[in-house]
Amino acid sequence: MNDTSGVGVLDKAVSVLAAVESGPATLAQLVAATGLARPTAHRLAVALEHHRLLARDVQGRFILGPRIAELASAAGEDRLLAVAQPVLTQLRDATGESAQLYRLAGGGPGGLQAAVTAAERGHRVVLFERHDRLGGQVQVAATVPSRAEFLDIARNLIVNARRAGVDIRTGTEADPDSIRAERPDAVILATGARPSRPLWAGDHPRVVDVRDVLEGRVSPEGAVVIVDELGFHQATSTAEFLADRGCQVEIVTNGMVVGQDLGITLDMETWNIKAHAKGIAQSVDLVPMAAEAMEGGSHPGGVSLTLQHHPTGTDQQRRCDWVVCSVQQQPEDGLWSELRGSALAVYRVGDCLAPRRAHAAVIEGHRVAVAL
Ligand SMILES: Cc1cc2nc3c(=O)[nH]c(=O)nc-3n(C[C@H](O)[C@H](O)[C@H](O)COP(=O)(O)OP(=O)(O)OC[C@H]3O[C@@H](n4cnc5c(N)ncnc54)[C@H](O)[C@@H]3O)c2cc1C
């Protein structure tokens, strides 16, 4: 068959995609596989990356991008499900073994790992993600430039999921009806967590969550107090993010040190260097008591925040334009509540079971998939 379409640049772009189809490729490997000149291969690969038809793995090699899966899913209209049932029945009858189709809801690290492990163990796996991109909260965390490397955990899992043949459906909400309609043998929920509002926050509109900031729902300006109750990257990276945008930032914590768990990941020293360089103030031993409306301030509508210094029991006041909370989230467990007790075998992994960190979601995703 003649492989040329008559549109030279398109043929060359397709040859680049074809070269990556068999696995990750460096620029040199692209040049060797396509026969294109190095500058041409580079320009095409970068342009395809811009359109998300290519992406890079952790080593900077080109891999197929997320748009490919989205297009395939849109074009296929759930072809897997249409063809799976008769094939699975035949397989079961021919081998006497159980052949099963698994559905997953949630494309964060927990859902991705469960999908990879289940698919590598021979199951047919469909992964639903309501957003148009995979990665869950890891994507949110990696919004902060200094935390971009955190996205590697999701990138690796996405590459592995594609290699393992997981049918990835981004932009697709899973709900009880759509799940039941597919008649899966098991459902793994990895639907993550959502911000929760602390009692002391009241209903002041300028008291928001770190995710409101990093997901772009609000754009704080002026003086910002960040309340760190998690002791990890959530508060410190949001502080950096806002300081880089010109805010005067103070982090307050009830702990003895801001971001206390940064010591575990050896990030504490770097954080302190950056906090000093960016003028981020840090105050410890302070428990938030109440957030109330404040008159005046550099941005009208600010917040008066009452903090109690717990070693002495004395109150302190902060008058600021915004308060940003880094506090324990709530499990996103609506689907679990609706599906539990039904005839379906339903499992939960990661933050939708109990909001924690990415490694817990990955470990649980793997364990549940191994046990299927
Ligand atoms: C700012 C920030 C920084 C962080 N930093 C770190 C860190 O440094 N180290 C660390 O270990 N952890 C960190 N975490 C926490 C970590 O990202 C989470 O614990 C982890 O992502 C949880 O993984 P998960 O798969 O359980 O859920 P999530 O990552 O929340 O993924 C859940 C996915 O399910 C999708 N979904 C939900 N409901 C449906 C539905 N009905 N249908 C289809 N899709 C659905 C969501 O859109 C989402 O993509 C951070 C979190 C934040 C917010």
The ligand as an SDF file (V2000), in Angstrom:
LIG
                    3D

 53 58  0  0  0  0  0  0  0  0999 V2000
   -1.6320   20.7510   46.4220 C   0  0  0  0  0  0  0  0  0  0  0  0
   -1.4130   19.2900   46.7060 C   0  0  0  0  0  0  0  0  0  0  0  0
   -0.1250   18.8290   46.9120 C   0  0  0  0  0  0  0  0  0  0  0  0
    0.1070   17.4920   47.1970 C   0  0  0  0  0  0  0  0  0  0  0  0
    1.3830   17.0630   47.3720 N   0  0  0  0  0  0  0  0  0  0  0  0
    1.6140   15.7500   47.6030 C   0  0  0  0  0  0  0  0  0  0  0  0
    2.9400   15.2590   47.7240 C   0  0  0  0  0  0  0  0  0  0  0  0
    3.9080   15.9970   47.6130 O   0  0  0  0  0  0  0  0  0  0  0  0
    3.1190   13.9340   47.9680 N   0  0  0  0  0  0  0  0  0  0  0  0
    2.0620   13.0760   48.0890 C   0  0  0  0  0  0  0  0  0  0  0  0
    2.2770   11.8800   48.2890 O   0  0  0  0  0  0  0  0  0  0  0  0
    0.7880   13.5020   47.9840 N   0  0  0  0  0  0  0  0  0  0  0  0
    0.5420   14.8260   47.7440 C   0  0  0  0  0  0  0  0  0  0  0  0
   -0.7530   15.2620   47.6230 N   0  0  0  0  0  0  0  0  0  0  0  0
   -1.8600   14.3160   47.8340 C   0  0  0  0  0  0  0  0  0  0  0  0
   -2.0240   13.3660   46.6440 C   0  0  0  0  0  0  0  0  0  0  0  0
   -2.0370   14.1000   45.4260 O   0  0  0  0  0  0  0  0  0  0  0  0
   -3.2960   12.5660   46.8080 C   0  0  0  0  0  0  0  0  0  0  0  0
   -3.2510   11.8810   48.0310 O   0  0  0  0  0  0  0  0  0  0  0  0
   -3.4450   11.5370   45.6920 C   0  0  0  0  0  0  0  0  0  0  0  0
   -3.5000   12.1790   44.4330 O   0  0  0  0  0  0  0  0  0  0  0  0
   -4.7070   10.6880   45.8940 C   0  0  0  0  0  0  0  0  0  0  0  0
   -4.8340    9.8390   44.7880 O   0  0  0  0  0  0  0  0  0  0  0  0
   -6.2610    9.1960   44.3970 P   0  0  0  0  0  0  0  0  0  0  0  0
   -6.0300    8.4360   43.1440 O   0  0  0  0  0  0  0  0  0  0  0  0
   -6.8200    8.5010   45.5820 O   0  0  0  0  0  0  0  0  0  0  0  0
   -7.2140   10.4580   44.1560 O   0  0  0  0  0  0  0  0  0  0  0  0
   -7.0890   11.7340   43.2130 P   0  0  0  0  0  0  0  0  0  0  0  0
   -5.6860   12.0610   42.9070 O   0  0  0  0  0  0  0  0  0  0  0  0
   -7.9310   12.7770   43.8700 O   0  0  0  0  0  0  0  0  0  0  0  0
   -7.7910   11.2680   41.8740 O   0  0  0  0  0  0  0  0  0  0  0  0
   -9.1820   11.0100   41.8500 C   0  0  0  0  0  0  0  0  0  0  0  0
   -9.6590   11.1500   40.4110 C   0  0  0  0  0  0  0  0  0  0  0  0
  -10.9680   10.6180   40.3020 O   0  0  0  0  0  0  0  0  0  0  0  0
  -11.7150   11.4520   39.4220 C   0  0  0  0  0  0  0  0  0  0  0  0
  -13.1310   11.2360   39.7140 N   0  0  0  0  0  0  0  0  0  0  0  0
  -13.7820   11.4870   40.8740 C   0  0  0  0  0  0  0  0  0  0  0  0
  -15.0640   11.0960   40.7710 N   0  0  0  0  0  0  0  0  0  0  0  0
  -15.2320   10.6030   39.5250 C   0  0  0  0  0  0  0  0  0  0  0  0
  -16.3450   10.0370   38.8140 C   0  0  0  0  0  0  0  0  0  0  0  0
  -17.5480    9.8990   39.3880 N   0  0  0  0  0  0  0  0  0  0  0  0
  -16.1520    9.6310   37.5350 N   0  0  0  0  0  0  0  0  0  0  0  0
  -14.9460    9.7630   36.9290 C   0  0  0  0  0  0  0  0  0  0  0  0
  -13.8590   10.2810   37.5620 N   0  0  0  0  0  0  0  0  0  0  0  0
  -14.0070   10.6840   38.8450 C   0  0  0  0  0  0  0  0  0  0  0  0
  -11.2220   12.8530   39.7610 C   0  0  0  0  0  0  0  0  0  0  0  0
  -11.4860   13.7570   38.7010 O   0  0  0  0  0  0  0  0  0  0  0  0
   -9.7240   12.6060   39.9630 C   0  0  0  0  0  0  0  0  0  0  0  0
   -8.9860   12.7670   38.7810 O   0  0  0  0  0  0  0  0  0  0  0  0
   -0.9970   16.5970   47.3070 C   0  0  0  0  0  0  0  0  0  0  0  0
   -2.3050   17.0780   47.1100 C   0  0  0  0  0  0  0  0  0  0  0  0
   -2.5180   18.3970   46.8060 C   0  0  0  0  0  0  0  0  0  0  0  0
   -3.9260   18.8770   46.5700 C   0  0  0  0  0  0  0  0  0  0  0  0
  1  2  1  0
  2  3  1  0
  2 52  2  0
  3  4  2  0
  4  5  1  0
  4 50  1  0
  5  6  2  0
  6  7  1  0
  6 13  1  0
  7  8  2  0
  7  9  1  0
  9 10  1  0
 10 11  2  0
 10 12  1  0
 12 13  2  0
 13 14  1  0
 14 15  1  0
 14 50  1  0
 15 16  1  0
 16 17  1  0
 16 18  1  0
 18 19  1  0
 18 20  1  0
 20 21  1  0
 20 22  1  0
 22 23  1  0
 23 24  1  0
 24 25  2  0
 24 26  1  0
 24 27  1  0
 27 28  1  0
 28 29  2  0
 28 30  1  0
 28 31  1  0
 31 32  1  0
 32 33  1  0
 33 34  1  0
 33 48  1  0
 34 35  1  0
 35 36  1  0
 35 46  1  0
 36 37  1  0
 36 45  1  0
 37 38  2  0
 38 39  1  0
 39 40  1  0
 39 45  2  0
 40 41  1  0
 40 42  2  0
 42 43  1  0
 43 44  2  0
 44 45  1  0
 46 47  1  0
 46 48  1  0
 48 49  1  0
 50 51  2  0
 51 52  1  0
 52 53  1  0
M  END
$$$$
